[in-house]
Amino acid sequence: MTFRETIITAFQSLKMNPKRSFMTIIGIVIGIASVITIMAIGNGVNQMAKSQFKTSKSGELKAQIDFTSDTDAG
């Protein structure tokens, strides 16, 4: 099967199953978007952590950690 025949067969499949093709495209788009979002969040957290670990003149590392508990103790 040549490259041209493969392309023609692919387009025929897309025409015969438009709903399935549309759902596949939507799934791929959502998957790619979620991977990009997760990577962006990870890079943002990494940059924030690096900015908080600044070296002072004495060589000490300082970081501020904020914690809020949503549970009641009791």
Backbone as a ProteinNet text record, in pm:
[ID]
protein_1_A
[PRIMARY]
MTFRETIITAFQSLKMNPKRSFMTIIGIVIGIASVITIMAIGNGVNQMAKSQFKTSKSGELKAQIDFTSDTDAG
[TERTIARY]
85.1	0	89.1	63.3	143.5	94.9	175.1	140.2	8.8	-8.1	-130.5	-253.4	-243.5	-355.9	-387.7	-284.7	-304.9	-381.3	-344.8	-413	-558.8	-583.1	-721.2	-803.3	-748.4	-819	-848.3	-754.8	-775.7	-890.3	-894.3	-1003.3	-1137.9	-1138.8	-1263.5	-1314.2	-1224.3	-1262.9	-1318.8	-1257.1	-1306.9	-1447.4	-1474.2	-1606.5	-1711.7	-1673.1	-1769.8	-1807.3	-1719	-1743.7	-1719	-1803	-1775.1	-1786.3	-1880.8	-1895.4	-1774.2	-1731.6	-1614.4	-1490.7	-1475.9	-1361.4	-1363	-1481.6	-1493.6	-1458.4	-1510.2	-1481.6	-1332.6	-1270.5	-1127.1	-1047.3	-1085.2	-1016.5	-1033.1	-1155.4	-1179.7	-1094.4	-1086.6	-1005.2	-858.2	-807.9	-667.2	-641.2	-731	-714.6	-716.5	-811.1	-818.9	-693.3	-644.7	-523.9	-402.2	-383.2	-268.6	-279.2	-399.9	-419.2	-390	-431.1	-406.2	-257	-185.9	-41.7	28.4	-8.4	52.4	21.6	-102.6	-141.4	-62.2	-50.3	23.4	170.5	228.9	369.4	386.1	290.7	298.6	285.9	194.7	179.4	307.6	364.4	489.1	602.6	614.3	720.2	696.7	570.6	539.8	574.9	541.5	574.6	726.1	794.1	940.2	1002.7	956.7	1009.5	978.1	857.4	820.9	910	935.6	1020.7	1163.1	1213.1	1348.4	1357.7	1251.4	1255.8	1250.3	1189	1181	1309.6	1387.1	1513.4	1627.7	1629.4	1735.3	1844.7	1965.5	2078.9	2105.9	2115.3	2146.6	2297.9	2342.1	2485.4	2558.8	2489.2	2554.5	2554.4	2491.7	2490.5	2372.4	2280.3	2163.3	2056.6	1982.8	1869.4	1743.2	1659.5	1537.1	1418.5	1312.3	1189.1	1071.4	962.5	841.2	738.6	685.6	586.6	458.8	350.4	220.9	134.5	68.1	-19.3	-149.6	-259.7	-391	-464.7	-508.8	-582.1	-731.3	-799.6	-943.5	-1022.5	-955.8	-1024.9	-1028.9	-1134.3	-1147.8	-1084.6	-1011.5	-950.2	-1047.5	-1127.6	-1218.3	-1327.3
-118	0	123.5	212.6	333.3	439.1	543.9	653.2	718.2	735.3	797.2	713.3	582.7	493.5	497.7	508.6	517.4	644	755.9	882.6	874.7	817.9	804.9	716.9	607.5	517.9	588.3	667.1	740	838.9	913.9	1010.4	941.3	825.6	750.5	704.5	662.7	622.5	740.3	856.8	976.1	1011.2	996	1027.3	925.9	799.4	695.2	698	745.4	748.9	889.3	986	1123.4	1143.3	1075.5	1091.7	1036	918	857	941.7	994.4	1079.6	1205.9	1266.5	1387.4	1358.7	1249.5	1214.9	1184.4	1121.5	1094.3	1223.7	1317.7	1446.3	1520	1519.3	1585.1	1521.3	1389	1318.8	1354.4	1362.8	1398.4	1540.9	1633	1772.7	1786.2	1718.5	1724.7	1664.7	1554.1	1490.9	1580.2	1641.1	1729.9	1851.8	1908.2	2025.1	1991.7	1873.3	1837.1	1816.3	1757.5	1739.4	1875	1966.6	2100	2171.8	2159	2224.8	2169.7	2038.5	1976.3	2018.5	2023.1	2064.3	2211.2	2295.8	2437.8	2457	2383	2392.1	2345.8	2236	2185	2283.9	2347.2	2447.4	2569.2	2608.1	2721.9	2695.9	2577	2540.3	2532.7	2480.6	2471.8	2611.1	2703.6	2840.4	2908.1	2885.3	2944.9	2890.7	2759.7	2700.8	2755.3	2769.3	2823.2	2966.6	3044.9	3184.7	3197.5	3100	3105.9	3058.6	2976.1	2928.1	3017.7	3139.5	3234	3228.8	3232	3227.3	3366.9	3374	3502.8	3521	3634.1	3663	3565.9	3513.5	3422.1	3277.7	3253.6	3118.5	3035.2	3094.5	3019.6	3016.5	2905.6	2894.8	2928.1	3012.6	3051.5	3022.3	2969.8	2944.4	2969	3017.9	3040.6	2938.6	2863.2	2760.7	2797.5	2814.1	2845.6	2720.8	2690.7	2573.4	2613.3	2574.3	2599.3	2466.8	2431.5	2306.3	2331.4	2248.1	2262.5	2176.5	2090.7	2000.4	2060.4	2029.3	2074.9	1971.7	2017.5	1927.6	1908.9	1807.7	1791.1	1703.9
0	0	0	-92.9	-103.8	-4.8	5.9	96.8	53.7	-76.5	-129.1	-94.5	-110.3	-77.5	71.4	153.4	298	334	273.1	299.2	253.2	135.7	84.9	177.7	224.5	316.9	448.7	497.7	623.1	610.1	499.1	480	461.6	397.9	383.6	520.2	607.4	742.5	820.6	804.9	872.4	825.2	696.6	642.4	687.2	700.6	735	882.8	969.5	1113.8	1168.5	1134.4	1176.9	1327.9	1392.2	1538.1	1610.7	1569.7	1632.7	1608.8	1487.5	1455	1540.8	1555.3	1636.1	1781.8	1835.8	1975.1	1995.6	1898.9	1907.4	1908.8	1822.4	1817.9	1950.4	2004.9	2133.5	2243.4	2244.8	2345.1	2335.2	2213.6	2194.2	2240.9	2206.9	2246.6	2398.7	2464.4	2610.9	2673.4	2619.2	2672	2660.8	2544.9	2525.2	2616.4	2627.6	2714.1	2860.1	2904.2	3043.9	3070.7	2976.8	2994.5	3000.5	2912.3	2912.8	3043.6	3092.3	3217.2	3335.3	3345.6	3455.6	3452.2	3333.1	3322.8	3362.3	3323.2	3358.6	3509.4	3571.9	3717.6	3786.8	3740.1	3798.2	3784.9	3668.4	3649.3	3737.4	3754.9	3840.9	3985.9	4033	4171.2	4188.3	4088.5	4093.5	4103	4021	4024.3	4157.3	4210.6	4338.7	4450.8	4448.8	4551.3	4540.6	4419.7	4400.8	4449.3	4425.8	4468.3	4620.6	4688.2	4834	4900.9	4834	4890.1	4843.4	4892.5	4856.7	4962.2	4916.8	5008.2	5064	5195.3	5258.5	5262.9	5314.7	5321.6	5413.1	5514.7	5608.1	5556.9	5442.6	5387.2	5433.1	5508.7	5555.3	5446.6	5443	5352.9	5430.1	5373.4	5440.5	5349	5407.2	5333.4	5425.6	5368.9	5446.6	5402.9	5500.1	5470.7	5543.5	5469.8	5527.9	5525.4	5637	5645.7	5711.4	5650.8	5706.9	5713.9	5831.5	5849.1	5837.6	5760	5743.7	5841.1	5913	6005.1	6144.1	6217	6356.1	6448.5	6546.3	6643.5	6760.1	6752.7	6863.4	6838.2
[MASK]
++++++++++++++++++++++++++++++++++++++++++++++++++++++++++++++++++++++++++

